[in-house]
Amino acid sequence: MNTFTSIKQLGDLKKALEAAKYVTANPFADKALGQDKTALLVFFNNSLRTRLSTQKAALNLGMNVMVLDVNQGAWKLETQRGVIMDGDKSEHLLEAIPVMGCYADIIGVRSFARFESREDDYNEVILNQFIKYSGKPVFSMEAAIRHPLQTFADLITIEQYRKKERPKVVMTWAPHPKALPQAVPNSFAEGMSMTDFDFVIANPEGYDLAPEFTKGIRVTHNQDEALEGADFVYAKNWASYEHYGEVLSKDRSWTVTKEKMALTNNAFFLHCLPVRRNMIVSDEVIESPQSLVIPEAANRVVSAQTVIKMLLQDL
């Protein structure tokens, strides 16, 4: 594996989960693998869990780590081809990326959807430039349309806590004051398609995800119906795909509350964080014993370390 941009690149999911289980139990066993190698983590957007967990994962593997926050302390970068650079951007990605490749053995990139062009976002313009021009293995730390490290952590968490062979997993849209990218829900749907779980997506009309991510998946516009008998509830907001980037609804009846969770089979609650309390989920749900948001976040180290280990093994 020399790139990681989709959960599907893990291949056999059972083997990937076994590899993650080994990393969980033996976090420092492979320090020699990363010795004298450098990971460069490039952030075009804010981060807490991704930054810390990926740094920790690389350090656990014995790597040197460099972090570049493109918005602080670096030259402003132009990302589009063919532009006359007479504005405030001093450097083009076409030069910056191969320079970065000179300094690192693997590169992680975090670049969200901009909501300026659905075509550009869904073609992953920035991430794919790193893959094409860096000359080094590249992994996504969340891109415009996928967040595979988060999805892998979600799958690891479900594997750790599921009580039956085929649990019912519900991903439900929840309200948010601003437009959020579709990367997490797209990626989670993609990950669920690799399992044989009973998976349902619930969202209001106008919020269906891109067809490429929902093919063969049951989608309903009735949240209560979806939640009935659920074993895991994954709450997440996303902006409209059809009316790209727009906020069509802030309907608070979609907030995950104690009353909503009472419809489930005493379900575990999942969310990628950060979360808007009492918009996405009520205090009593996220603070309940069934909330897995902290173990889920802790597993971000495991998911990142497992992926980086695979990249290092193929260098």
KELOMI-692324 format. One record per residue (C-alpha): residue number from 1; residue in three letters; x, y, z. Coordinates in steps of 0.5 Angstrom, whole numbers, plus 500, padded with zeros to 3 digits. Layout:
<nodes>
+-----+------+-----+-----+-----+
|  nr | rest |  c1 |  c2 |  c3 |
+-----+------+-----+-----+-----+
| NUM |  ALA |   X |   Y |   Z |
...
+-----+------+-----+-----+-----+
</nodes>
This chain:
<nodes>
+-----+------+-----+-----+-----+
|  nr | rest |  c1 |  c2 |  c3 |
+-----+------+-----+-----+-----+
|   1 |  MET | 500 | 500 | 500 |
|   2 |  ASN | 503 | 507 | 498 |
|   3 |  THR | 497 | 511 | 499 |
|   4 |  PHE | 491 | 511 | 504 |
|   5 |  THR | 485 | 515 | 502 |
|   6 |  SER | 480 | 510 | 503 |
|   7 |  ILE | 478 | 505 | 508 |
|   8 |  LYS | 477 | 500 | 502 |
|   9 |  GLN | 485 | 500 | 501 |
|  10 |  LEU | 485 | 496 | 507 |
|  11 |  GLY | 483 | 490 | 503 |
|  12 |  ASP | 481 | 485 | 508 |
|  13 |  LEU | 477 | 488 | 513 |
|  14 |  LYS | 478 | 482 | 518 |
|  15 |  LYS | 485 | 482 | 517 |
|  16 |  ALA | 486 | 490 | 518 |
|  17 |  LEU | 482 | 489 | 525 |
|  18 |  GLU | 487 | 484 | 527 |
|  19 |  ALA | 492 | 488 | 525 |
|  20 |  ALA | 489 | 494 | 529 |
|  21 |  LYS | 488 | 489 | 535 |
|  22 |  TYR | 496 | 487 | 535 |
|  23 |  VAL | 497 | 495 | 535 |
|  24 |  THR | 493 | 496 | 541 |
|  25 |  ALA | 496 | 490 | 545 |
|  26 |  ASN | 503 | 492 | 543 |
|  27 |  PRO | 504 | 500 | 541 |
|  28 |  PHE | 511 | 500 | 542 |
|  29 |  ALA | 513 | 493 | 538 |
|  30 |  ASP | 515 | 496 | 532 |
|  31 |  LYS | 519 | 502 | 533 |
|  32 |  ALA | 525 | 499 | 529 |
|  33 |  LEU | 520 | 500 | 523 |
|  34 |  GLY | 520 | 508 | 523 |
|  35 |  GLN | 527 | 509 | 526 |
|  36 |  ASP | 531 | 514 | 522 |
|  37 |  LYS | 525 | 516 | 518 |
|  38 |  THR | 520 | 522 | 518 |
|  39 |  ALA | 513 | 523 | 517 |
|  40 |  LEU | 511 | 530 | 515 |
|  41 |  LEU | 504 | 532 | 517 |
|  42 |  VAL | 501 | 538 | 513 |
|  43 |  PHE | 494 | 541 | 515 |
|  44 |  PHE | 490 | 546 | 511 |
|  45 |  ASN | 485 | 546 | 517 |
|  46 |  ASN | 484 | 546 | 524 |
|  47 |  SER | 485 | 539 | 528 |
|  48 |  LEU | 485 | 536 | 535 |
|  49 |  ARG | 485 | 529 | 535 |
|  50 |  THR | 488 | 528 | 528 |
|  51 |  ARG | 494 | 532 | 529 |
|  52 |  LEU | 495 | 529 | 536 |
|  53 |  SER | 493 | 522 | 535 |
|  54 |  THR | 497 | 521 | 528 |
|  55 |  GLN | 503 | 525 | 531 |
|  56 |  LYS | 503 | 519 | 537 |
|  57 |  ALA | 502 | 514 | 532 |
|  58 |  ALA | 508 | 516 | 528 |
|  59 |  LEU | 512 | 517 | 535 |
|  60 |  ASN | 510 | 510 | 537 |
|  61 |  LEU | 513 | 507 | 531 |
|  62 |  GLY | 520 | 510 | 532 |
|  63 |  MET | 519 | 516 | 527 |
|  64 |  ASN | 521 | 523 | 527 |
|  65 |  VAL | 515 | 528 | 526 |
|  66 |  MET | 514 | 534 | 523 |
|  67 |  VAL | 508 | 538 | 523 |
|  68 |  LEU | 506 | 544 | 518 |
|  69 |  ASP | 500 | 548 | 519 |
|  70 |  VAL | 499 | 551 | 512 |
|  71 |  ASN | 495 | 557 | 515 |
|  72 |  GLN | 500 | 559 | 520 |
|  73 |  GLY | 508 | 561 | 519 |
|  74 |  ALA | 508 | 558 | 512 |
|  75 |  TRP | 507 | 562 | 505 |
|  76 |  LYS | 500 | 562 | 503 |
|  77 |  LEU | 499 | 557 | 498 |
|  78 |  GLU | 496 | 557 | 491 |
|  79 |  THR | 492 | 551 | 489 |
|  80 |  GLN | 489 | 552 | 482 |
|  81 |  ARG | 493 | 551 | 476 |
|  82 |  GLY | 493 | 557 | 471 |
|  83 |  VAL | 492 | 563 | 475 |
|  84 |  ILE | 496 | 569 | 475 |
|  85 |  MET | 499 | 570 | 482 |
|  86 |  ASP | 498 | 577 | 483 |
|  87 |  GLY | 495 | 576 | 490 |
|  88 |  ASP | 497 | 574 | 497 |
|  89 |  LYS | 499 | 567 | 495 |
|  90 |  SER | 507 | 567 | 495 |
|  91 |  GLU | 508 | 560 | 493 |
|  92 |  HIS | 504 | 554 | 489 |
|  93 |  LEU | 503 | 547 | 491 |
|  94 |  LEU | 506 | 545 | 485 |
|  95 |  GLU | 513 | 547 | 488 |
|  96 |  ALA | 511 | 546 | 495 |
|  97 |  ILE | 509 | 539 | 494 |
|  98 |  PRO | 516 | 536 | 491 |
|  99 |  VAL | 520 | 540 | 496 |
| 100 |  MET | 516 | 537 | 502 |
| 101 |  GLY | 517 | 531 | 499 |
| 102 |  CYS | 525 | 532 | 499 |
| 103 |  TYR | 524 | 532 | 507 |
| 104 |  ALA | 520 | 526 | 509 |
| 105 |  ASP | 519 | 519 | 508 |
| 106 |  ILE | 511 | 519 | 508 |
| 107 |  ILE | 506 | 525 | 508 |
| 108 |  GLY | 500 | 526 | 511 |
| 109 |  VAL | 495 | 531 | 509 |
| 110 |  ARG | 489 | 534 | 512 |
| 111 |  SER | 484 | 538 | 507 |
| 112 |  PHE | 477 | 539 | 508 |
| 113 |  ALA | 472 | 541 | 502 |
| 114 |  ARG | 471 | 548 | 501 |
| 115 |  PHE | 464 | 548 | 498 |
| 116 |  GLU | 466 | 553 | 492 |
| 117 |  SER | 466 | 547 | 487 |
| 118 |  ARG | 463 | 540 | 488 |
| 119 |  GLU | 467 | 538 | 482 |
| 120 |  ASP | 473 | 540 | 485 |
| 121 |  ASP | 472 | 537 | 492 |
| 122 |  TYR | 470 | 531 | 489 |
| 123 |  ASN | 476 | 530 | 485 |
| 124 |  GLU | 480 | 531 | 491 |
| 125 |  VAL | 484 | 537 | 488 |
| 126 |  ILE | 489 | 538 | 493 |
| 127 |  LEU | 490 | 531 | 496 |
| 128 |  ASN | 491 | 528 | 489 |
| 129 |  GLN | 497 | 534 | 488 |
| 130 |  PHE | 500 | 531 | 493 |
| 131 |  ILE | 500 | 524 | 491 |
| 132 |  LYS | 502 | 526 | 484 |
| 133 |  TYR | 508 | 531 | 485 |
| 134 |  SER | 511 | 529 | 492 |
| 135 |  GLY | 514 | 522 | 490 |
| 136 |  LYS | 513 | 519 | 497 |
| 137 |  PRO | 507 | 515 | 500 |
| 138 |  VAL | 501 | 520 | 502 |
| 139 |  PHE | 495 | 518 | 507 |
| 140 |  SER | 489 | 522 | 508 |
| 141 |  MET | 488 | 525 | 515 |
| 142 |  GLU | 481 | 528 | 512 |
| 143 |  ALA | 480 | 530 | 505 |
| 144 |  ALA | 474 | 533 | 502 |
| 145 |  ILE | 470 | 527 | 501 |
| 146 |  ARG | 473 | 522 | 506 |
| 147 |  HIS | 476 | 521 | 513 |
| 148 |  PRO | 479 | 514 | 513 |
| 149 |  LEU | 483 | 514 | 519 |
| 150 |  GLN | 476 | 516 | 523 |
| 151 |  THR | 472 | 511 | 519 |
| 152 |  PHE | 478 | 505 | 521 |
| 153 |  ALA | 477 | 508 | 528 |
| 154 |  ASP | 470 | 507 | 528 |
| 155 |  LEU | 470 | 500 | 526 |
| 156 |  ILE | 475 | 498 | 531 |
| 157 |  THR | 471 | 501 | 536 |
| 158 |  ILE | 465 | 497 | 534 |
| 159 |  GLU | 469 | 491 | 534 |
| 160 |  GLN | 471 | 492 | 541 |
| 161 |  TYR | 464 | 493 | 544 |
| 162 |  ARG | 459 | 489 | 539 |
| 163 |  LYS | 455 | 484 | 543 |
| 164 |  LYS | 452 | 480 | 537 |
| 165 |  GLU | 455 | 478 | 530 |
| 166 |  ARG | 451 | 482 | 526 |
| 167 |  PRO | 449 | 489 | 530 |
| 168 |  LYS | 444 | 494 | 527 |
| 169 |  VAL | 448 | 500 | 526 |
| 170 |  VAL | 445 | 507 | 525 |
| 171 |  MET | 448 | 513 | 522 |
| 172 |  THR | 443 | 519 | 523 |
| 173 |  TRP | 444 | 526 | 521 |
| 174 |  ALA | 443 | 531 | 526 |
| 175 |  PRO | 443 | 539 | 526 |
| 176 |  HIS | 448 | 544 | 526 |
| 177 |  PRO | 449 | 551 | 525 |
| 178 |  LYS | 453 | 551 | 519 |
| 179 |  ALA | 455 | 547 | 513 |
| 180 |  LEU | 459 | 541 | 515 |
| 181 |  PRO | 463 | 537 | 509 |
| 182 |  GLN | 460 | 530 | 508 |
| 183 |  ALA | 467 | 526 | 509 |
| 184 |  VAL | 466 | 523 | 515 |
| 185 |  PRO | 459 | 520 | 513 |
| 186 |  ASN | 461 | 518 | 506 |
| 187 |  SER | 467 | 515 | 509 |
| 188 |  PHE | 463 | 511 | 515 |
| 189 |  ALA | 458 | 509 | 509 |
| 190 |  GLU | 464 | 506 | 505 |
| 191 |  GLY | 466 | 502 | 511 |
| 192 |  MET | 460 | 499 | 513 |
| 193 |  SER | 459 | 497 | 506 |
| 194 |  MET | 465 | 492 | 508 |
| 195 |  THR | 461 | 489 | 513 |
| 196 |  ASP | 455 | 485 | 514 |
| 197 |  PHE | 452 | 489 | 519 |
| 198 |  ASP | 445 | 491 | 519 |
| 199 |  PHE | 446 | 499 | 517 |
| 200 |  VAL | 441 | 504 | 516 |
| 201 |  ILE | 442 | 512 | 514 |
| 202 |  ALA | 437 | 517 | 517 |
| 203 |  ASN | 437 | 524 | 514 |
| 204 |  PRO | 432 | 529 | 512 |
| 205 |  GLU | 430 | 530 | 505 |
| 206 |  GLY | 435 | 534 | 501 |
| 207 |  TYR | 441 | 531 | 505 |
| 208 |  ASP | 442 | 524 | 502 |
| 209 |  LEU | 449 | 523 | 501 |
| 210 |  ALA | 452 | 522 | 494 |
| 211 |  PRO | 450 | 516 | 490 |
| 212 |  GLU | 457 | 513 | 490 |
| 213 |  PHE | 457 | 512 | 498 |
| 214 |  THR | 450 | 509 | 499 |
| 215 |  LYS | 449 | 504 | 493 |
| 216 |  GLY | 446 | 498 | 496 |
| 217 |  ILE | 445 | 502 | 503 |
| 218 |  ARG | 438 | 503 | 506 |
| 219 |  VAL | 436 | 510 | 507 |
| 220 |  THR | 430 | 513 | 511 |
| 221 |  HIS | 428 | 520 | 512 |
| 222 |  ASN | 424 | 517 | 518 |
| 223 |  GLN | 429 | 518 | 524 |
| 224 |  ASP | 425 | 514 | 529 |
| 225 |  GLU | 424 | 508 | 525 |
| 226 |  ALA | 431 | 508 | 523 |
| 227 |  LEU | 433 | 508 | 531 |
| 228 |  GLU | 428 | 502 | 533 |
| 229 |  GLY | 433 | 496 | 535 |
| 230 |  ALA | 439 | 500 | 534 |
| 231 |  ASP | 445 | 497 | 537 |
| 232 |  PHE | 450 | 503 | 535 |
| 233 |  VAL | 448 | 510 | 534 |
| 234 |  TYR | 453 | 514 | 530 |
| 235 |  ALA | 450 | 522 | 530 |
| 236 |  LYS | 453 | 527 | 525 |
| 237 |  ASN | 451 | 533 | 521 |
| 238 |  TRP | 453 | 534 | 514 |
| 239 |  ALA | 451 | 539 | 509 |
| 240 |  SER | 447 | 538 | 503 |
| 241 |  TYR | 450 | 534 | 497 |
| 242 |  GLU | 444 | 536 | 492 |
| 243 |  HIS | 444 | 543 | 494 |
| 244 |  TYR | 452 | 543 | 495 |
| 245 |  GLY | 454 | 546 | 501 |
| 246 |  GLU | 447 | 549 | 503 |
| 247 |  VAL | 444 | 548 | 510 |
| 248 |  LEU | 437 | 546 | 508 |
| 249 |  SER | 435 | 545 | 516 |
| 250 |  LYS | 437 | 546 | 523 |
| 251 |  ASP | 431 | 542 | 525 |
| 252 |  ARG | 432 | 540 | 533 |
| 253 |  SER | 427 | 534 | 533 |
| 254 |  TRP | 433 | 530 | 529 |
| 255 |  THR | 438 | 532 | 536 |
| 256 |  VAL | 440 | 525 | 539 |
| 257 |  THR | 436 | 525 | 546 |
| 258 |  LYS | 435 | 520 | 551 |
| 259 |  GLU | 428 | 520 | 548 |
| 260 |  LYS | 431 | 518 | 542 |
| 261 |  MET | 436 | 513 | 545 |
| 262 |  ALA | 430 | 510 | 548 |
| 263 |  LEU | 428 | 507 | 542 |
| 264 |  THR | 434 | 503 | 541 |
| 265 |  ASN | 437 | 496 | 544 |
| 266 |  ASN | 440 | 500 | 549 |
| 267 |  ALA | 445 | 503 | 544 |
| 268 |  PHE | 452 | 505 | 544 |
| 269 |  PHE | 453 | 512 | 542 |
| 270 |  LEU | 458 | 514 | 537 |
| 271 |  HIS | 461 | 521 | 534 |
| 272 |  CYS | 467 | 523 | 531 |
| 273 |  LEU | 468 | 530 | 535 |
| 274 |  PRO | 468 | 535 | 536 |
| 275 |  VAL | 461 | 535 | 537 |
| 276 |  ARG | 456 | 541 | 538 |
| 277 |  ARG | 452 | 539 | 545 |
| 278 |  ASN | 445 | 540 | 545 |
| 279 |  MET | 445 | 541 | 537 |
| 280 |  ILE | 448 | 534 | 535 |
| 281 |  VAL | 447 | 530 | 542 |
| 282 |  SER | 444 | 532 | 549 |
| 283 |  ASP | 448 | 532 | 555 |
| 284 |  GLU | 445 | 526 | 558 |
| 285 |  VAL | 447 | 522 | 552 |
| 286 |  ILE | 454 | 524 | 551 |
| 287 |  GLU | 455 | 523 | 558 |
| 288 |  SER | 452 | 517 | 559 |
| 289 |  PRO | 455 | 510 | 560 |
| 290 |  GLN | 453 | 508 | 553 |
| 291 |  SER | 457 | 514 | 550 |
| 292 |  LEU | 463 | 511 | 546 |
| 293 |  VAL | 466 | 518 | 544 |
| 294 |  ILE | 472 | 518 | 548 |
| 295 |  PRO | 474 | 510 | 547 |
| 296 |  GLU | 473 | 512 | 539 |
| 297 |  ALA | 478 | 518 | 540 |
| 298 |  ALA | 483 | 514 | 543 |
| 299 |  ASN | 482 | 509 | 537 |
| 300 |  ARG | 485 | 514 | 533 |
| 301 |  VAL | 492 | 513 | 535 |
| 302 |  VAL | 491 | 505 | 533 |
| 303 |  SER | 488 | 507 | 526 |
| 304 |  ALA | 493 | 512 | 524 |
| 305 |  GLN | 499 | 507 | 527 |
| 306 |  THR | 496 | 501 | 523 |
| 307 |  VAL | 496 | 505 | 517 |
| 308 |  ILE | 503 | 508 | 518 |
| 309 |  LYS | 506 | 501 | 519 |
| 310 |  MET | 503 | 499 | 513 |
| 311 |  LEU | 506 | 504 | 509 |
| 312 |  LEU | 513 | 503 | 512 |
| 313 |  GLN | 512 | 496 | 511 |
| 314 |  ASP | 512 | 497 | 503 |
| 315 |  LEU | 517 | 503 | 503 |
+-----+------+-----+-----+-----+
</nodes>
